[in-house]
Amino acid sequence: MDKKPTIEIRNLSKFFGNIIALKDVSFEVYKGEVTALLGDNGAGKSTLIKTLSGVYRRDEGEILIDGQVVNFSSPRGAAAVGIGTVYQDLALQPLMSVSRNFFLGRELAKWTGVLDFKQMDQITRDEMAKIGIDVADPSQPIGTMSGGQRQTLAIARAIYFGAKILILDEPTSALGQKQQLEVLRTIKRVRDLGELAIVFITHNDLHAKLVGDRFAFLNRGKIIASGDRTTIDMDNVRALMAGGAELANLEREFADPS
């Protein structure tokens, strides 16, 4: 029996006046897999993320989840159908504790109305442990955690609050090499749980090749290539990411001694 996509994007388009930000974008994302969405600056990745997460309303096309067309016009609506987005800035409060950040805006309270710090600490510790991070003291300020650990917390939070499609917006950007590897390990662990479909947005071809199962290449608002490891030339990922033939021609130009 053929495997069915968890989320399917069909001919998605977004316009800003006369500017075509996205045009006929189509790709599929499967549970238990990482779909790496690659593109250079200005390729349309940010617009696509914001459209899938409900910040922008799509102008054309369809989004299907588990075979059903879904419609939403806000981030809350996207979350309600199971789309969880982790942005680069993470929206964390550095002076608050790890567990308060985990439950930010959704804090647990006792029947008396007092915040239940003990329960929030325990849930935070348990959920982080599921994806490989041992939090010895969830009451410590989140500012004491590394950038990679903070990314992991944001991922664990999205999963706990019901995401079945996890969209990761450049999660390794602005991190040191050690922290980048920490995040990539987290992505791999989440994938291996087999419960989520993951969209990994990046402009780092190496990171995409390390964790990606499927690949979609965005250039000037259009998908120029897509496929899995058996159909994509893995040695050509960087060129596809930068626009395909354009980069190949440029490399030949600089290699030509004349």
Disulfide bonds with the S-S distance in Angstrom:
none
